[in-house]
Amino acid sequence: MPQQTPGPMDGVARPPAPADHLPQSVEVDRRAVSEDESRRANGPEWDRYADEYQATHGEFLGDIGFVWGPEGLTEAAAGALGEVAGRRVLEVGSGAGQCSRWVTHRGGTGIGVDLSLRQLQHSRRIDEETAVQVPSTQATATALPFRDATFDVVFSSFGALQFVADLDLAVAEVARVLRPGGRFAFSITHPTRWSFPDDPGPDGLVASQSYWDRTPYVETDPGTGTVTYVEHHRTLGDWVGLLAQHRFHLVDLLEPEWPEGHERVWGGWSATRGRLTPGTALFVADLLP
Ligand SMILES: C[S@@+](CC[C@H](N)C(=O)[O-])C[C@H]1O[C@@H](n2cnc3c(N)ncnc32)[C@H](O)[C@@H]1O
């Protein structure tokens, strides 16, 4: 797992999913990457990682559980989606559907979209184990396979948004499938983490690169030259501007604090860092009527 050494990971804040894997030797780079290339890299990457991800984090996530990030903030506590009972709710980057299953359990209609077939197979497995079904489909956040104004709520819990190059298109897609007045809530790696090495220890507290440098983080297989993983960064200001541009009214921006006694390490997320700096940003916005 060479990328977990401080050198190549300097300044990179991978999201909580792949932060603790990196199975094969890869070259790490910072360069522009297209939407196509991002998608072609991240789909197979999540297919490869899905089994380990679910084995490692499934219990923390809960089969019918909704957490917004490694701090463990639950939707029951945050209330970012508003009332879900009776609502049609789409999860973008739904993984094994834990959050959507919670929505369905609460009386909503939870539906999932994910790029990774293997993640969706886990979702189906948990559907069968819990008898709470989350209809899910394989698709990308930048081309949602739904008609206009289909959903009351769209959300993403560390899902697709930091993996897409064309974020403008992804947010436009959310706005398209939401009904006017609908709610959009999403959690991402807190943008300030981009400045720090992705290290859960004290080294992860020393800023080493520019917060304003949006050049994507790219991993490449040195044998084939194939891009195997991409992550994209936007500043807080970028997010606010993008939401406004797509006619969203920002209702809240939650920055979950690290809970007392919570010692779980998830990739670069830890008590050591979490007590001092935010690791997750949770945006809550409504589409203007
Ligand atoms: C960190 S997981 C989050 C899943 C779930 N919310 C959870 O907490 O386990 C990120 C998910 O986003 C999916 N993803 C990545 N890029 C995507 C894209 N362009 N469109 C849809 N899903 C994507 C991945 O396959 C993965 O399942």
The ligand as an SDF file (V2000), in Angstrom:
LIG
                    3D

 27 29  0  0  0  0  0  0  0  0999 V2000
  -17.7290    6.3430   -0.3980 C   0  0  0  0  0  0  0  0  0  0  0  0
  -18.9110    5.4150   -1.3370 S   0  0  0  0  0  0  0  0  0  0  0  0
  -20.3550    6.0200   -0.6000 C   0  0  0  0  0  0  0  0  0  0  0  0
  -21.4760    5.0470   -0.7140 C   0  0  0  0  0  0  0  0  0  0  0  0
  -22.4180    5.0830    0.4660 C   0  0  0  0  0  0  0  0  0  0  0  0
  -23.0200    6.3530    0.6210 N   0  0  0  0  0  0  0  0  0  0  0  0
  -21.6380    4.6920    1.6980 C   0  0  0  0  0  0  0  0  0  0  0  0
  -21.5810    5.4830    2.6390 O   0  0  0  0  0  0  0  0  0  0  0  0
  -21.0900    3.5850    1.7020 O   0  0  0  0  0  0  0  0  0  0  0  0
  -18.8870    6.2440   -2.9140 C   0  0  0  0  0  0  0  0  0  0  0  0
  -19.7660    5.6030   -3.9670 C   0  0  0  0  0  0  0  0  0  0  0  0
  -19.8470    6.4940   -5.0900 O   0  0  0  0  0  0  0  0  0  0  0  0
  -19.8660    5.6950   -6.2570 C   0  0  0  0  0  0  0  0  0  0  0  0
  -19.4940    6.5270   -7.4190 N   0  0  0  0  0  0  0  0  0  0  0  0
  -18.2720    6.9850   -7.7560 C   0  0  0  0  0  0  0  0  0  0  0  0
  -18.3380    7.7290   -8.8780 N   0  0  0  0  0  0  0  0  0  0  0  0
  -19.6390    7.7390   -9.2600 C   0  0  0  0  0  0  0  0  0  0  0  0
  -20.3480    8.3320  -10.3500 C   0  0  0  0  0  0  0  0  0  0  0  0
  -19.7280    9.0520  -11.2610 N   0  0  0  0  0  0  0  0  0  0  0  0
  -21.6890    8.1370  -10.4240 N   0  0  0  0  0  0  0  0  0  0  0  0
  -22.3420    7.3690   -9.4980 C   0  0  0  0  0  0  0  0  0  0  0  0
  -21.7150    6.7820   -8.4510 N   0  0  0  0  0  0  0  0  0  0  0  0
  -20.3870    6.9620   -8.3260 C   0  0  0  0  0  0  0  0  0  0  0  0
  -18.9160    4.5720   -5.9540 C   0  0  0  0  0  0  0  0  0  0  0  0
  -19.1120    3.4570   -6.8030 O   0  0  0  0  0  0  0  0  0  0  0  0
  -19.2170    4.2860   -4.4900 C   0  0  0  0  0  0  0  0  0  0  0  0
  -20.1780    3.2810   -4.3320 O   0  0  0  0  0  0  0  0  0  0  0  0
  1  2  1  0
  2  3  1  0
  2 10  1  0
  3  4  1  0
  4  5  1  0
  5  6  1  0
  5  7  1  0
  7  8  2  0
  7  9  1  0
 10 11  1  0
 11 12  1  0
 11 26  1  0
 12 13  1  0
 13 14  1  0
 13 24  1  0
 14 15  1  0
 14 23  1  0
 15 16  2  0
 16 17  1  0
 17 18  1  0
 17 23  2  0
 18 19  1  0
 18 20  2  0
 20 21  1  0
 21 22  2  0
 22 23  1  0
 24 25  1  0
 24 26  1  0
 26 27  1  0
M  CHG  2   2   1   9  -1
M  END
$$$$
